[in-house]
């Protein structure tokens, strides 16, 4: 996969653009990131998860913060 760009946005518009090789994006609560990329193959990628731990020792992924990208 090749990243075209990543934008950090809020209700007021684009706050930043990040370009180049990207392997991880951290989005803060209430935030939004838009990631444009060029796929090299179709498929499902269901390994999106947040590994940050809360005070109770459980990760955000254990609390349901996971995701899937489907490329057709």
Secondary structure in CASP SS format (residue, H / E / C, confidence):
PFRMAT SS
TARGET T0000
AUTHOR 0000-0000-0000
METHOD secondary structure of the structure
MODEL  1
X C 1.00
X E 1.00
X E 1.00
X E 1.00
X E 1.00
X E 1.00
X E 1.00
X E 1.00
X E 1.00
X E 1.00
X C 1.00
X C 1.00
X E 1.00
X E 1.00
X E 1.00
X E 1.00
X E 1.00
X E 1.00
X C 1.00
X C 1.00
X C 1.00
X C 1.00
X C 1.00
X C 1.00
X C 1.00
X C 1.00
X C 1.00
X C 1.00
X C 1.00
X C 1.00
X C 1.00
X E 1.00
X E 1.00
X E 1.00
X E 1.00
X E 1.00
X E 1.00
X E 1.00
X C 1.00
X C 1.00
X C 1.00
X C 1.00
X E 1.00
X E 1.00
X E 1.00
X E 1.00
X E 1.00
X E 1.00
X E 1.00
X C 1.00
X C 1.00
X C 1.00
X E 1.00
X C 1.00
X C 1.00
X C 1.00
X C 1.00
X C 1.00
X E 1.00
X C 1.00
X H 1.00
X H 1.00
X H 1.00
X C 1.00
X C 1.00
X E 1.00
X E 1.00
X E 1.00
X E 1.00
X E 1.00
X E 1.00
X C 1.00
END
